[in-house]
Amino acid sequence: MRKITWNTLPIKNTIIQILLKNKGISVDTDLYNNLLKEFKDLSPSEFSKNIMSLEIQGIINVSRITKTKNRIELLKDFKNH
C-alpha cells in the first residue's frame, strides 16, 4: 500500500513563501526545484497552473528572460500586506 502524506500548506502559499525568502524574485526552474522538496509529486503542468493562477490574481508577475527561462516576481503591493 502506498503511503500518502499531506502537506500543511497549499502550493500557492509555498510559492509565495519561497519568493519572500528570495527577496521577491526567482527564476522558474529554481522555484520549481524548491517546490519539489516539499511536493515530491508536483508535475510541471501543475506548477504552471499554480503560477498562472497567482499571476491572474495579481500576486506575481512572470516575465521572459530567455526562451526557456522566466523571471517570477512577487508584486510590491502584495509584499506590503
C-alpha positions in Angstrom: 0.0 0.0 0.0 1.3 3.4 -0.9 1.9 5.9 1.9 0.2 9.2 1.4 1.5 12.3 3.1 -0.4 15.6 3.3 1.3 19.0 3.1 0.2 21.6 5.6 0.4 24.5 3.1 -1.1 24.8 -0.4 1.3 25.0 -3.3 0.4 28.7 -3.9 1.3 29.7 -0.3 4.6 27.8 -0.5 5.4 29.6 -3.8 4.8 33.0 -2.0 7.0 31.9 1.0 9.8 30.9 -1.3 9.6 34.2 -3.2 9.6 36.1 0.1 12.8 34.3 1.2 14.4 35.2 -2.1 13.6 38.9 -1.8 10.6 38.5 -4.1 12.3 37.3 -7.2 13.1 33.8 -8.6 13.8 32.0 -11.8 11.1 29.5 -12.6 13.4 26.5 -12.7 14.8 27.4 -9.2 11.3 27.9 -7.8 10.2 24.6 -9.3 13.2 22.8 -7.8 12.5 24.3 -4.4 8.9 23.3 -4.6 9.9 19.7 -5.4 11.5 19.5 -1.9 8.0 19.9 -0.4 5.8 18.5 -3.0 7.5 15.4 -4.4 4.8 14.6 -6.9 4.5 18.1 -8.4 4.3 18.0 -12.1 5.5 20.8 -14.4 1.9 21.3 -15.6 0.6 21.6 -12.0 3.4 24.1 -11.3 2.4 26.1 -14.3 -1.2 26.2 -13.4 -0.4 27.5 -9.9 1.9 30.1 -11.3 -0.7 31.2 -13.8 -3.3 31.4 -11.1 -1.1 33.6 -8.9 -0.4 35.9 -11.9 -4.1 36.2 -12.8 -4.8 37.1 -9.1 -2.2 39.9 -9.4 0.1 38.4 -6.7 3.1 37.7 -9.0 4.4 38.9 -12.4 6.0 36.5 -14.8 8.4 37.8 -17.5 10.5 36.0 -20.0 14.3 36.2 -19.6 15.2 33.7 -22.4 13.3 31.2 -24.4 13.4 28.7 -21.6 13.7 30.9 -18.5 11.1 33.0 -16.8 11.5 35.5 -14.0 8.9 35.3 -11.3 8.5 38.4 -9.2 6.3 38.9 -6.2 4.5 42.2 -6.7 5.4 45.0 -4.4 1.7 45.7 -3.4 1.5 42.1 -2.1 4.8 42.3 -0.1 3.5 45.2 2.0 0.4 43.3 3.1 
